[in-house]
Amino acid sequence: MKDTQCLGILLPEDGPPDYEWYGLDRQCDPVANGLPSIAVGKVISDGHHEHTALMALGATDRLAAVGEPLVRDSAARAVVWACTSGSFIGGLEWSLAQSRELSQRLGVPVTSTALAFRAALAALDQSRVDLLSPYPPAVTERLVQFLHDSGVKVENLQALDCPYAADSHRLDIVTAVSDFASEHRASRNPLLVPDTAINTLELVETMQHEAGRMVLTANQVSLWVGLRLLLRSGGPARYLQALSEAPLPSS
């Protein structure tokens, strides 16, 4: 029997038709893998990794208009704004307000990918990370500041300078992780790979093997936090790795 819980995912609609969220529920046996049904709401976007465009993308009214049908028509009981850059670009307080206002508008718990990274690192008691950012340097700096304001220090950093989400989507992310790890062999910090445009769920184990340490990706933490908002434990181990048993902080 299909799981009756529904997780709503707000996802930028910026071109590529094969984002992994679109087929996640169909590709897996929800009962066997501990997944709810997943309803995706597409937020129209040009995919530009630029401050003004990302601030507009993350506007509460824009997101709420897509989120409301997820709750009303798909019976989503929690919603994740699955866009890293569109949830950190305005800073930590902006990000928290975005989530709070959406929750008030939609009437269900709402969080975002940026806040999911923050929650995951807190749950794992990690305050030092390395960052493999697909974004241009200026946007990457905003993410570093967001993490700093969340009590997390970025020690090693590479910006891959993808101007659009479609460019991120085309990355050979396993090779990028392997190359980064080779340059920073001494580091044991968790490696963050943001941007939900990058399909990573089926690659988490491979990336961790290549890096020789924990890797946290945007879709990985978004799925984890969504399950926790639905008060579900566990989840597919091949996706969630160390997060599968990590507690979700209350704040």
Backbone as CSV, one residue per row, in Angstrom:
resi,resn,N_x,N_y,N_z,CA_x,CA_y,CA_z,C_x,C_y,C_z
1,MET,0.848,-1.204,0.000,0.000,0.000,0.000,0.872,1.238,0.000
2,LYS,0.498,2.203,-0.795,1.283,3.420,-0.901,1.163,4.229,0.382
3,ASP,2.285,4.812,0.822,2.316,5.643,2.012,1.381,6.837,1.809
4,THR,0.543,7.125,2.813,-0.438,8.194,2.671,0.097,9.550,3.098
5,GLN,1.239,9.599,3.771,1.827,10.891,4.095,2.377,11.528,2.827
6,CYS,2.344,12.855,2.802,2.869,13.564,1.636,3.815,14.663,2.085
7,LEU,4.977,14.707,1.450,5.944,15.773,1.646,5.912,16.682,0.428
8,GLY,5.678,17.968,0.666,5.684,18.933,-0.425,7.076,19.486,-0.658
9,ILE,7.476,19.534,-1.906,8.782,20.070,-2.285,8.570,21.243,-3.235
10,LEU,9.022,22.423,-2.820,9.044,23.585,-3.708,10.386,23.584,-4.420
11,LEU,10.366,23.513,-5.737,11.597,23.351,-6.512,11.639,24.372,-7.640
12,PRO,12.775,25.055,-7.821,12.871,25.972,-8.967,12.697,25.225,-10.289
13,GLU,11.841,25.753,-11.138,11.649,25.194,-12.480,12.466,26.054,-13.437
14,ASP,13.680,25.556,-13.736,14.602,26.377,-14.526,15.196,25.626,-15.707
15,GLY,14.522,24.592,-16.158,14.961,23.982,-17.400,15.120,22.479,-17.414
16,PRO,16.147,21.924,-16.734,16.393,20.484,-16.849,15.177,19.660,-16.421
17,PRO,14.769,18.684,-17.251,13.577,17.891,-16.941,13.847,16.698,-16.038
18,ASP,15.118,16.446,-15.697,15.457,15.223,-14.980,15.959,15.479,-13.562
19,TYR,15.491,16.558,-12.921,15.815,16.735,-11.509,15.286,15.522,-10.734
20,GLU,16.083,15.028,-9.805,15.743,13.763,-9.152,14.470,13.835,-8.315
21,TRP,14.077,15.025,-7.863,12.845,15.129,-7.099,11.633,14.712,-7.930
22,TYR,11.664,14.960,-9.238,10.493,14.684,-10.072,10.119,13.206,-10.055
23,GLY,11.114,12.330,-10.000,10.822,10.903,-10.063,11.109,10.149,-8.791
24,LEU,11.452,10.855,-7.696,11.912,10.162,-6.492,10.870,9.190,-5.965
25,ASP,9.645,9.608,-5.867,8.616,8.726,-5.319,8.332,7.558,-6.257
26,ARG,8.381,7.790,-7.557,8.091,6.717,-8.512,9.235,5.722,-8.614
27,GLN,10.462,6.198,-8.354,11.620,5.321,-8.531,11.839,4.390,-7.348
28,CYS,11.191,4.685,-6.224,11.448,3.924,-5.009,10.172,3.263,-4.519
29,ASP,10.325,2.199,-3.762,9.210,1.605,-3.032,9.082,2.371,-1.727
30,PRO,8.072,3.234,-1.587,7.991,4.084,-0.408,7.985,3.304,0.897
31,VAL,7.276,2.171,0.920,7.200,1.401,2.162,8.567,0.836,2.524
32,ALA,9.244,0.234,1.540,10.544,-0.376,1.800,11.598,0.659,2.173
33,ASN,11.533,1.845,1.581,12.573,2.839,1.785,12.227,3.897,2.822
34,GLY,11.070,3.794,3.428,10.702,4.760,4.445,10.388,6.135,3.904
35,LEU,9.957,6.213,2.646,9.640,7.500,2.025,8.143,7.753,2.015
36,PRO,7.747,8.988,2.196,6.354,9.355,1.972,6.126,9.569,0.481
37,SER,4.910,9.866,0.090,4.711,10.358,-1.262,5.291,11.775,-1.326
38,ILE,5.718,12.175,-2.499,6.368,13.478,-2.673,5.652,14.228,-3.784
39,ALA,5.191,15.426,-3.450,4.526,16.295,-4.424,5.427,17.494,-4.685
40,VAL,5.754,17.731,-5.940,6.661,18.817,-6.309,5.864,19.991,-6.860
41,GLY,6.099,21.154,-6.292,5.549,22.391,-6.830,6.646,23.172,-7.525
42,LYS,6.429,23.508,-8.782,7.467,24.134,-9.591,7.381,25.655,-9.499
43,VAL,8.473,26.263,-9.028,8.566,27.704,-8.893,9.325,28.235,-10.111
44,ILE,8.663,28.997,-10.942,9.278,29.458,-12.194,10.524,30.289,-11.883
45,SER,11.610,29.966,-12.577,12.898,30.607,-12.325,13.709,30.610,-13.611
46,ASP,14.574,31.628,-13.759,15.508,31.602,-14.892,16.804,30.882,-14.525
47,GLY,16.912,30.449,-13.268,18.073,29.678,-12.847,19.336,30.475,-12.647
48,HIS,19.254,31.801,-12.675,20.441,32.638,-12.608,20.995,32.683,-11.186
49,HIS,22.263,32.370,-11.044,22.954,32.456,-9.755,23.495,33.873,-9.563
50,GLU,22.586,34.781,-9.296,22.926,36.191,-9.131,22.035,36.753,-8.031
51,HIS,22.570,37.690,-7.229,21.910,38.134,-6.005,20.483,38.608,-6.239
52,THR,20.271,39.516,-7.163,18.936,40.080,-7.371,17.946,39.007,-7.808
53,ALA,18.360,38.149,-8.729,17.483,37.077,-9.204,17.136,36.112,-8.082
54,LEU,18.102,35.787,-7.235,17.858,34.837,-6.153,16.981,35.436,-5.058
55,MET,17.145,36.719,-4.784,16.269,37.369,-3.812,14.826,37.345,-4.315
56,ALA,14.628,37.607,-5.596,13.280,37.560,-6.166,12.718,36.144,-6.133
57,LEU,13.566,35.169,-6.424,13.139,33.767,-6.407,12.667,33.349,-5.022
58,GLY,13.332,33.842,-3.988,13.010,33.449,-2.624,11.943,34.280,-1.944
59,ALA,11.259,35.151,-2.695,10.210,35.988,-2.113,9.063,35.119,-1.603
60,THR,8.586,35.436,-0.401,7.556,34.614,0.243,6.294,34.498,-0.599
61,ASP,5.836,35.596,-1.180,4.610,35.546,-1.983,4.758,34.597,-3.160
62,ARG,5.915,34.624,-3.785,6.164,33.761,-4.947,6.128,32.289,-4.548
63,LEU,6.722,31.967,-3.418,6.772,30.581,-2.956,5.426,30.116,-2.431
64,ALA,4.741,30.992,-1.700,3.449,30.610,-1.123,2.430,30.286,-2.202
65,ALA,2.464,31.013,-3.309,1.511,30.780,-4.392,1.643,29.375,-4.971
66,VAL,2.848,28.817,-4.943,3.070,27.454,-5.433,2.848,26.439,-4.314
67,GLY,3.156,26.831,-3.076,3.008,25.920,-1.954,1.574,25.665,-1.554
68,GLU,0.708,26.644,-1.740,-0.685,26.484,-1.308,-1.382,25.299,-1.977
69,PRO,-1.227,25.082,-3.287,-1.843,23.888,-3.887,-1.246,22.573,-3.384
70,LEU,0.011,22.583,-2.980,0.599,21.358,-2.434,-0.123,20.932,-1.165
71,VAL,-0.472,21.911,-0.354,-1.182,21.611,0.886,-2.656,21.327,0.613
72,ARG,-3.271,22.160,-0.212,-4.709,22.046,-0.461,-5.053,20.820,-1.312
73,ASP,-4.329,20.599,-2.384,-4.701,19.568,-3.355,-3.963,18.255,-3.151
74,SER,-2.695,18.330,-2.701,-1.902,17.108,-2.511,-1.820,16.679,-1.058
75,ALA,-2.408,17.472,-0.163,-2.431,17.154,1.273,-1.034,17.036,1.865
76,ALA,-0.118,17.869,1.380,1.227,17.881,1.969,1.143,18.283,3.438
77,ARG,1.824,17.533,4.285,1.792,17.798,5.724,3.047,18.518,6.194
78,ALA,3.982,18.727,5.313,5.185,19.529,5.556,5.732,19.909,4.187
79,VAL,6.452,21.024,4.134,6.964,21.529,2.860,8.412,21.953,3.030
80,VAL,9.233,21.629,2.046,10.632,22.060,2.003,10.837,22.914,0.757
81,TRP,11.377,24.122,0.943,11.805,24.969,-0.178,13.178,24.448,-0.577
82,ALA,13.188,23.615,-1.610,14.389,22.878,-2.003,15.231,23.691,-2.968
83,CYS,15.769,24.772,-2.463,16.668,25.630,-3.234,17.671,26.216,-2.248
84,THR,18.927,25.838,-2.365,19.920,26.320,-1.405,20.139,27.813,-1.545
85,SER,20.464,28.261,-2.751,20.800,29.679,-2.942,19.615,30.588,-2.685
86,GLY,18.413,30.133,-3.042,17.216,30.922,-2.810,16.744,30.901,-1.381
87,SER,17.516,30.250,-0.507,17.170,30.264,0.915,18.298,30.773,1.807
88,PHE,19.494,31.020,1.241,20.547,31.652,2.049,20.917,33.049,1.573
89,ILE,20.517,33.418,0.365,21.060,34.617,-0.278,20.810,35.891,0.527
90,GLY,19.712,35.945,1.269,19.410,37.140,2.057,19.957,37.118,3.465
91,GLY,20.698,36.068,3.816,21.268,35.977,5.156,20.437,35.105,6.079
92,LEU,20.988,34.812,7.248,20.348,33.882,8.177,18.987,34.381,8.646
93,GLU,18.904,35.625,9.072,17.625,36.122,9.583,16.567,36.138,8.484
94,TRP,16.952,36.510,7.269,16.047,36.471,6.122,15.573,35.049,5.880
95,SER,16.489,34.087,5.967,16.162,32.688,5.756,15.167,32.185,6.796
96,LEU,15.402,32.528,8.051,14.491,32.117,9.124,13.115,32.754,8.936
97,ALA,13.088,34.032,8.548,11.817,34.715,8.319,11.075,34.100,7.133
98,GLN,11.810,33.740,6.093,11.216,33.096,4.917,10.477,31.830,5.327
99,SER,11.150,30.988,6.097,10.560,29.730,6.545,9.362,29.980,7.465
100,ARG,9.527,30.904,8.387,8.445,31.207,9.345,7.208,31.749,8.639
101,GLU,7.405,32.672,7.707,6.272,33.274,7.006,5.570,32.258,6.107
102,LEU,6.354,31.384,5.460,5.732,30.352,4.631,4.922,29.378,5.478
103,SER,5.427,29.022,6.630,4.693,28.130,7.516,3.369,28.756,7.940
104,GLN,3.400,30.039,8.234,2.171,30.742,8.604,1.189,30.783,7.445
105,ARG,1.695,31.017,6.253,0.833,31.106,5.069,0.231,29.741,4.700
106,LEU,1.040,28.690,4.795,0.609,27.376,4.321,-0.086,26.550,5.393
107,GLY,0.169,26.869,6.660,-0.476,26.150,7.743,0.136,24.802,8.057
108,VAL,1.354,24.542,7.550,2.097,23.308,7.849,3.548,23.693,8.111
109,PRO,4.342,22.817,8.741,5.756,23.136,8.936,6.473,23.312,7.605
110,VAL,7.288,24.357,7.517,8.042,24.655,6.297,9.483,24.967,6.670
111,THR,10.424,24.420,5.924,11.821,24.795,6.067,12.436,24.857,4.677
112,SER,13.759,24.990,4.624,14.435,25.171,3.341,15.742,24.387,3.336
113,THR,16.357,24.328,2.175,17.619,23.593,2.061,18.733,24.242,2.870
114,ALA,18.824,25.575,2.830,19.862,26.246,3.623,19.693,25.942,5.096
115,LEU,18.462,26.015,5.595,18.215,25.704,7.002,18.409,24.215,7.280
116,ALA,18.191,23.370,6.270,18.444,21.937,6.446,19.932,21.658,6.633
117,PHE,20.795,22.347,5.865,22.241,22.214,6.097,22.581,22.633,7.531
118,ARG,22.033,23.741,7.961,22.277,24.253,9.313,21.833,23.233,10.369
119,ALA,20.628,22.675,10.191,20.104,21.700,11.141,20.920,20.411,11.128
120,ALA,21.327,19.960,9.941,22.101,18.721,9.850,23.441,18.856,10.548
121,LEU,24.120,19.979,10.333,25.419,20.175,10.981,25.268,20.266,12.492
122,ALA,24.190,20.900,12.962,23.950,20.954,14.399,23.661,19.566,14.957
123,ALA,22.854,18.778,14.231,22.518,17.436,14.691,23.739,16.534,14.744
124,LEU,24.675,16.750,13.834,25.904,15.952,13.781,27.022,16.548,14.627
125,ASP,26.743,17.688,15.278,27.708,18.372,16.134,28.975,18.724,15.362
126,GLN,28.777,19.302,14.186,29.891,19.688,13.325,29.894,21.207,13.165
127,SER,30.993,21.835,13.495,31.081,23.293,13.386,32.186,23.753,12.436
128,ARG,32.859,22.817,11.777,33.874,23.129,10.781,33.602,22.278,9.544
129,VAL,33.588,22.905,8.400,33.257,22.190,7.171,34.183,22.637,6.051
130,ASP,34.181,21.865,4.985,34.738,22.283,3.705,33.564,22.475,2.757
131,LEU,33.743,23.319,1.769,32.635,23.687,0.887,33.059,23.600,-0.569
132,LEU,32.353,22.759,-1.313,32.517,22.680,-2.768,31.283,23.337,-3.368
133,SER,31.406,24.595,-3.707,30.264,25.401,-4.127,30.163,25.464,-5.645
134,PRO,28.991,25.171,-6.207,28.835,25.322,-7.651,28.655,26.774,-8.069
135,TYR,28.433,27.671,-7.100,28.042,29.042,-7.400,29.230,29.919,-7.787
136,PRO,28.946,31.065,-8.390,29.994,32.065,-8.600,30.521,32.559,-7.254
137,PRO,31.707,33.166,-7.245,32.316,33.600,-5.979,31.435,34.512,-5.135
138,ALA,30.730,35.471,-5.736,29.933,36.408,-4.944,28.802,35.701,-4.200
139,VAL,28.150,34.739,-4.851,27.085,33.984,-4.198,27.677,33.023,-3.173
140,THR,28.802,32.445,-3.489,29.488,31.560,-2.540,29.819,32.304,-1.252
141,GLU,30.248,33.545,-1.376,30.549,34.349,-0.182,29.323,34.517,0.701
142,ARG,28.141,34.629,0.091,26.908,34.736,0.874,26.631,33.449,1.632
143,LEU,26.943,32.321,1.030,26.765,31.044,1.718,27.751,30.899,2.869
144,VAL,28.989,31.301,2.645,29.989,31.252,3.716,29.535,32.109,4.892
145,GLN,28.985,33.295,4.609,28.496,34.169,5.674,27.298,33.554,6.389
146,PHE,26.391,32.934,5.639,25.247,32.249,6.243,25.724,31.172,7.213
147,LEU,26.695,30.389,6.794,27.225,29.341,7.661,27.917,29.944,8.878
148,HIS,28.687,31.005,8.666,29.359,31.679,9.779,28.342,32.155,10.811
149,ASP,27.260,32.753,10.349,26.227,33.253,11.256,25.477,32.111,11.941
150,SER,25.595,30.908,11.382,25.005,29.714,11.985,25.983,28.991,12.900
151,GLY,27.157,29.585,13.127,28.153,28.986,14.003,29.025,27.952,13.339
152,VAL,29.132,28.005,12.009,29.902,27.017,11.248,30.998,27.737,10.470
153,LYS,32.234,27.271,10.608,33.366,27.856,9.906,33.718,27.035,8.669
154,VAL,33.857,27.710,7.540,34.319,27.056,6.309,35.837,27.137,6.272
155,GLU,36.510,25.988,6.266,37.971,25.975,6.325,38.609,25.827,4.955
156,ASN,38.028,25.031,4.074,38.553,24.873,2.717,37.404,25.078,1.749
157,LEU,37.682,25.800,0.670,36.606,26.268,-0.194,37.025,26.235,-1.655
158,GLN,36.086,25.827,-2.502,36.253,25.978,-3.940,34.926,26.412,-4.537
159,ALA,34.946,27.476,-5.339,33.764,27.932,-6.072,33.909,27.503,-7.525
160,LEU,32.952,26.710,-8.016,33.023,26.174,-9.374,32.485,27.143,-10.417
161,ASP,31.895,28.254,-9.962,31.539,29.388,-10.823,30.543,29.015,-11.915
162,CYS,29.459,28.339,-11.537,28.388,28.045,-12.489,27.395,29.207,-12.485
163,PRO,27.220,29.905,-13.593,26.342,31.068,-13.595,24.860,30.724,-13.499
164,TYR,24.477,29.535,-13.949,23.073,29.130,-13.940,22.929,27.737,-13.328
165,ALA,21.721,27.447,-12.827,21.449,26.135,-12.249,21.677,25.021,-13.267
166,ALA,21.351,25.277,-14.527,21.560,24.257,-15.559,23.041,23.904,-15.702
167,ASP,23.912,24.874,-15.440,25.350,24.597,-15.473,25.752,23.696,-14.309
168,SER,25.191,23.966,-13.145,25.438,23.096,-11.991,24.976,21.674,-12.293
169,HIS,23.799,21.569,-12.903,23.195,20.267,-13.182,24.084,19.416,-14.072
170,ARG,24.855,20.066,-14.943,25.706,19.333,-15.885,27.064,18.956,-15.303
171,LEU,27.358,19.397,-14.093,28.664,19.092,-13.498,28.874,17.585,-13.348
172,ASP,30.100,17.158,-13.520,30.498,15.808,-13.117,30.873,15.906,-11.647
173,ILE,29.867,15.788,-10.788,30.062,16.122,-9.383,30.958,15.115,-8.664
174,VAL,30.924,13.867,-9.067,31.797,12.876,-8.423,33.262,13.219,-8.690
175,THR,33.591,13.576,-9.932,34.964,13.974,-10.246,35.343,15.248,-9.499
176,ALA,34.423,16.199,-9.416,34.702,17.441,-8.694,34.989,17.168,-7.220
177,VAL,34.217,16.273,-6.617,34.446,15.897,-5.219,35.794,15.200,-5.071
178,SER,36.095,14.283,-5.973,37.361,13.559,-5.916,38.544,14.509,-6.044
179,ASP,38.463,15.456,-6.971,39.542,16.421,-7.164,39.711,17.315,-5.933
180,PHE,38.600,17.751,-5.380,38.658,18.598,-4.180,39.293,17.834,-3.028
181,ALA,38.879,16.589,-2.840,39.417,15.780,-1.746,40.917,15.539,-1.927
182,SER,41.357,15.374,-3.158,42.787,15.168,-3.417,43.602,16.403,-3.047
183,GLU,43.007,17.582,-3.229,43.700,18.827,-2.897,43.708,19.110,-1.395
184,HIS,42.819,18.456,-0.673,42.688,18.717,0.773,42.681,17.391,1.528
185,ARG,43.703,16.610,1.284,43.771,15.261,1.843,43.775,15.229,3.365
186,ALA,44.343,16.246,3.996,44.474,16.228,5.449,43.166,16.558,6.163
187,SER,42.215,17.128,5.457,40.975,17.568,6.101,40.058,16.388,6.386
188,ARG,39.465,16.404,7.561,38.455,15.414,7.935,37.101,16.080,8.115
189,ASN,37.000,17.343,7.720,35.737,18.057,7.848,34.672,17.455,6.931
190,PRO,33.411,17.527,7.329,32.353,17.195,6.368,32.466,18.105,5.140
191,LEU,32.194,17.552,3.980,32.242,18.315,2.740,30.813,18.629,2.312
192,LEU,30.497,19.911,2.186,29.177,20.335,1.761,29.147,20.531,0.250
193,VAL,28.107,19.993,-0.375,27.886,20.166,-1.809,26.487,20.749,-1.976
194,PRO,26.352,22.077,-2.024,25.035,22.690,-2.151,24.522,22.656,-3.584
195,ASP,23.304,23.163,-3.751,22.590,23.311,-5.027,21.745,22.081,-5.334
196,THR,20.430,22.230,-5.181,19.515,21.121,-5.458,19.402,20.814,-6.949
197,ALA,19.994,21.644,-7.798,20.029,21.334,-9.232,20.949,20.165,-9.544
198,ILE,21.814,19.810,-8.599,22.747,18.706,-8.806,22.119,17.424,-8.267
199,ASN,21.876,16.455,-9.128,21.349,15.165,-8.679,22.439,14.406,-7.925
200,THR,22.190,14.159,-6.650,23.239,13.542,-5.817,22.771,12.348,-5.009
201,LEU,21.462,12.122,-4.882,21.001,11.120,-3.928,21.580,9.736,-4.206
202,GLU,21.623,9.344,-5.468,22.163,8.014,-5.799,23.691,7.998,-5.809
203,LEU,24.310,9.171,-5.601,25.766,9.277,-5.666,26.421,9.503,-4.300
204,VAL,25.608,9.603,-3.252,26.158,9.944,-1.941,27.231,8.956,-1.511
205,GLU,26.941,7.669,-1.602,27.920,6.668,-1.179,29.208,6.772,-1.994
206,THR,29.069,6.963,-3.299,30.252,7.086,-4.155,31.065,8.316,-3.794
207,MET,30.385,9.441,-3.567,31.091,10.670,-3.218,31.809,10.535,-1.881
208,GLN,31.173,9.881,-0.928,31.833,9.697,0.370,33.057,8.800,0.239
209,HIS,32.951,7.796,-0.623,34.104,6.931,-0.858,35.237,7.718,-1.505
210,GLU,34.908,8.536,-2.496,35.929,9.328,-3.181,36.554,10.361,-2.248
211,ALA,35.727,10.953,-1.384,36.227,11.991,-0.485,36.925,11.410,0.736
212,GLY,36.589,10.184,1.104,37.156,9.583,2.304,36.640,10.214,3.586
213,ARG,35.450,10.816,3.509,34.840,11.463,4.673,33.374,11.747,4.384
214,MET,32.691,12.318,5.372,31.277,12.618,5.225,31.049,13.677,4.154
215,VAL,30.068,13.439,3.304,29.622,14.406,2.309,28.142,14.672,2.554
216,LEU,27.789,15.943,2.626,26.397,16.342,2.767,26.000,17.147,1.538
217,THR,24.945,16.709,0.855,24.502,17.391,-0.360,23.152,18.066,-0.132
218,ALA,22.823,18.974,-1.033,21.595,19.756,-0.884,20.350,18.869,-0.870
219,ASN,20.243,17.949,-1.813,19.051,17.109,-1.849,19.033,16.113,-0.697
220,GLN,20.195,15.682,-0.268,20.300,14.768,0.867,19.741,15.421,2.138
221,VAL,20.199,16.625,2.472,19.732,17.258,3.707,18.283,17.717,3.571
222,SER,17.865,18.078,2.353,16.472,18.474,2.146,15.527,17.302,2.398
223,LEU,15.884,16.126,1.905,15.071,14.939,2.139,15.050,14.590,3.621
224,TRP,16.221,14.632,4.251,16.317,14.317,5.687,15.420,15.232,6.515
225,VAL,15.527,16.531,6.276,14.761,17.460,7.100,13.266,17.329,6.807
226,GLY,12.907,17.022,5.562,11.502,16.818,5.244,10.914,15.629,5.988
227,LEU,11.662,14.535,6.048,11.200,13.364,6.795,11.030,13.696,8.273
228,ARG,11.951,14.490,8.802,11.861,14.849,10.224,10.680,15.782,10.498
229,LEU,10.349,16.655,9.546,9.170,17.498,9.729,7.892,16.655,9.755
230,LEU,7.920,15.527,9.064,6.796,14.601,9.097,6.873,13.656,10.290
231,LEU,7.865,13.874,11.151,8.067,13.048,12.359,8.371,11.607,12.004
232,ARG,9.148,11.439,10.943,9.562,10.108,10.507,11.043,9.940,10.803
233,SER,11.425,8.781,11.295,12.834,8.481,11.533,13.363,7.625,10.391
234,GLY,14.684,7.452,10.385,15.292,6.575,9.393,15.276,7.183,8.005
235,GLY,14.851,6.375,7.027,14.893,6.793,5.634,15.916,5.964,4.889
236,PRO,15.988,6.088,3.569,16.916,5.270,2.779,18.364,5.505,3.192
237,ALA,19.021,4.492,3.714,20.389,4.654,4.218,21.351,5.081,3.111
238,ARG,21.108,4.598,1.890,22.031,4.935,0.806,21.954,6.410,0.454
239,TYR,20.842,7.068,0.792,20.713,8.501,0.574,21.205,9.294,1.784
240,LEU,20.762,8.862,2.952,20.902,9.717,4.134,22.150,9.449,4.951
241,GLN,22.767,8.292,4.777,24.029,7.994,5.439,23.957,8.320,6.931
242,ALA,24.905,9.089,7.449,24.974,9.378,8.877,23.749,10.128,9.390
243,LEU,23.034,10.794,8.491,21.867,11.566,8.913,20.688,10.699,9.292
244,SER,20.695,9.429,8.889,19.507,8.603,9.079,19.111,8.469,10.531
245,GLU,20.073,8.545,11.442,19.754,8.422,12.868,20.036,9.715,13.632
246,ALA,20.390,10.790,12.937,20.711,12.035,13.623,19.441,12.731,14.079
247,PRO,19.419,13.269,15.307,18.236,13.979,15.779,18.101,15.334,15.112
248,LEU,16.876,15.799,14.934,16.622,17.114,14.385,16.580,18.122,15.514
249,PRO,17.454,19.135,15.511,17.414,20.140,16.577,16.069,20.842,16.620
250,SER,15.695,21.285,17.812,14.407,21.939,17.994,14.398,23.353,17.482
251,SER,15.577,23.972,17.301,15.640,25.353,16.832,16.298,25.436,15.470
